[in-house]
Each structure stands twice: as structure tokens, then as C-alpha cells.
Amino acid sequence: MNIYLAGPDVFRPDAADWAAEARRLVASFGHSALLPTDNEAPDAPGIFAGNMALLRRADAVLANLEPFRGGEPDSGTCVEVGCAIALGKPVVGYLRDTRPLVERLGATRRPGSGDAFVDERGWTVENFGLPLNLMLAVPCTVVEGGLAEALARLQRDAG
């Protein structure tokens, strides 16, 4: 399979080393990795178009859904996941902490509201027992761990 690796890992200080290791890991499962860094476009529109082309080539997507610059996954990764779902590609997301979102965000019960939870700004946090917003957690398979665990789950599901 050609597997697109979505996630904020391209922003890591060691992104080139991470990419090389990720390629090795994907290859050890008998697959080929497609990474956003395979796209050498010099500008934002070109990067978007190139990444969309890689997504269309992919048979599946593995997405790093770790919180990035806040309590939620990287917004670009979320767009890639949504596009992959729309294209009918299987998506396996991974994060280290799969506790329900209300726990991970430290949400508290809104006084007098029964089961409603809010974050530190008073915004409602959905309470479906899912580790991420339902728009990610429902259509994606979410595993606890990292890329290796996501690959193992994809392999098992592809059976």
C-alpha cells in the first residue's frame, strides 16, 4: 500500500530524521510512505495541490492527531484527514493519550447544567467518551501510541 503520513511532524526540528525513520518503519510493514515533504512546491498553493495529489495516490492515511499548538490536533492534518475520508480512504489516527476529551482537556461541569462540560474559557466540550472531537473520532480508527501502533492496526484491519 501507499500510505500517506499526515501530521505536524514536518514542523519538527528533526523533521528529516523523523521522515527517514518513518519511511523505514512503513517499509518494514511492506508498504511505501508518502509524506508531505515529498512535495517540493515552493509556495502555499503548490504545497496544497501537491499534498492533495499525494492523498489521492494513497491507499490509506495514518494521521498524527497529537495536540499541536494547543489542545487539539494540527489544523492542516485535520484537513488532510477530512479529504482522505471524502476520498473513501481508511484513516488510522494515533495519539499517546486516548482518554476522553473532557478528561484530556481538564473540562469541568457547567454548574446547573447536568452533564455539560466546559473548558477554561467556558466553551462547551462534547462528552461522548471519545478522545477527540467526534468529527475525527467517529470516521477514523483511533489508536493509542504512535506510528508503529497505527501501522499495526492498519495491517490488522486490512487483514
C-alpha positions in Angstrom: 0.0 0.0 0.0 0.9 3.6 -0.4 0.4 5.2 2.9 0.2 9.0 3.4 1.6 10.1 6.7 -0.4 13.2 7.9 0.7 15.2 10.9 2.6 18.2 12.2 5.9 16.1 12.2 7.0 18.1 9.2 7.5 21.1 11.6 9.8 19.1 14.0 13.3 20.4 14.4 14.5 16.9 13.3 11.9 16.5 10.5 14.3 15.0 8.0 15.5 12.4 10.5 11.9 11.7 11.5 10.9 11.3 7.9 13.7 8.8 7.2 12.8 6.7 10.2 9.1 6.8 9.3 9.9 5.6 5.8 11.9 2.7 7.3 9.1 1.8 9.7 6.4 1.9 6.9 8.7 -0.2 4.7 9.2 -2.8 7.5 5.4 -3.4 7.2 5.8 -3.9 3.5 4.3 -0.5 2.4 5.5 2.7 0.9 5.3 6.0 2.7 4.0 9.2 1.1 5.0 12.3 3.1 4.1 15.9 2.7 7.9 16.6 2.4 7.8 14.6 -0.9 6.1 17.7 -2.3 8.8 20.2 -3.3 6.5 23.1 -4.2 7.9 26.4 -3.2 4.6 28.2 -2.3 1.5 27.7 -0.3 -0.9 26.9 -3.3 1.7 24.5 -4.7 2.1 22.7 -1.4 -1.6 22.3 -1.0 -2.0 21.0 -4.6 1.0 18.6 -4.2 -0.3 17.3 -0.9 -3.7 16.7 -2.3 -2.1 14.8 -5.2 -0.3 12.6 -2.7 -3.5 12.0 -0.8 -5.2 10.9 -4.0 -2.3 8.4 -4.7 -2.6 7.0 -1.2 -4.4 3.8 -0.3 -4.7 4.8 3.3 -3.7 7.6 5.7 -2.0 7.4 9.1 -2.5 10.7 11.0 -0.6 12.0 14.0 -3.5 13.5 16.0 -1.4 14.6 19.0 -2.4 18.0 20.3 -0.4 20.7 18.4 -0.1 24.3 19.5 -3.0 23.8 21.8 -5.4 21.1 23.0 -6.4 19.8 19.5 -4.6 18.2 16.5 -2.9 20.3 13.8 -5.5 22.0 11.6 -3.7 21.1 8.4 -3.7 17.4 9.5 -7.4 17.7 10.1 -8.0 19.0 6.6 -5.9 16.1 5.2 -7.9 13.6 7.3 -11.2 15.1 6.1 -10.1 15.0 2.5 -9.0 11.3 2.9 -12.4 10.4 4.4 -14.1 12.2 1.5 -12.0 10.2 -0.9 -13.0 7.0 0.8 -9.5 6.2 2.2 -9.2 4.4 5.5 -7.7 6.7 8.2 -6.0 5.5 11.3 -5.2 8.3 13.8 -2.8 8.0 16.7 -2.1 9.8 19.9 -0.5 8.9 23.1 -3.4 9.8 25.4 -6.8 8.4 24.4 -8.6 9.4 27.5 -12.0 11.0 26.8 -11.7 14.6 25.6 -13.3 16.1 28.7 -10.6 14.4 30.8 -7.7 15.3 28.5 -8.7 19.0 28.4 -9.5 19.2 32.1 -13.1 20.2 31.4 -15.4 20.9 34.4 -19.1 20.5 34.7 -21.1 23.6 34.0 -22.9 24.5 37.2 -26.6 23.6 37.0 -26.3 22.1 33.5 -26.3 18.4 34.3 -23.8 16.7 32.0 -22.5 19.7 30.2 -18.7 20.3 30.4 -16.8 23.4 29.7 -13.1 24.3 29.2 -11.2 27.0 31.0 -12.8 29.7 28.7 -16.3 28.4 29.4 -16.7 26.8 25.9 -18.7 23.5 25.9 -16.6 20.4 25.5 -18.5 17.5 24.0 -18.9 14.5 26.3 -19.2 11.4 24.1 -16.4 9.5 25.8 -14.2 10.0 22.7 -10.5 11.0 22.8 -11.1 13.7 20.1 -13.8 15.8 18.6 -16.5 13.5 17.2 -15.7 14.6 13.6 -12.4 12.9 13.9 -13.1 10.1 16.4 -16.1 8.7 14.6 -14.8 8.3 11.0 -11.2 7.5 11.9 -9.9 4.5 13.7 -8.0 6.0 16.7 -5.2 4.1 18.4 -3.2 4.8 21.5 0.5 5.1 20.7 2.5 6.2 17.7 3.1 5.4 14.1 4.1 1.8 14.8 0.8 1.1 16.6 -1.1 2.8 13.8 0.7 0.7 11.2 -0.1 -2.5 13.1 -3.8 -1.5 13.3 -4.0 -0.7 9.6 -2.3 -4.0 8.8 -4.7 -5.9 11.1 -7.8 -4.1 9.6 -6.6 -4.7 6.0 -6.2 -8.3 7.0 
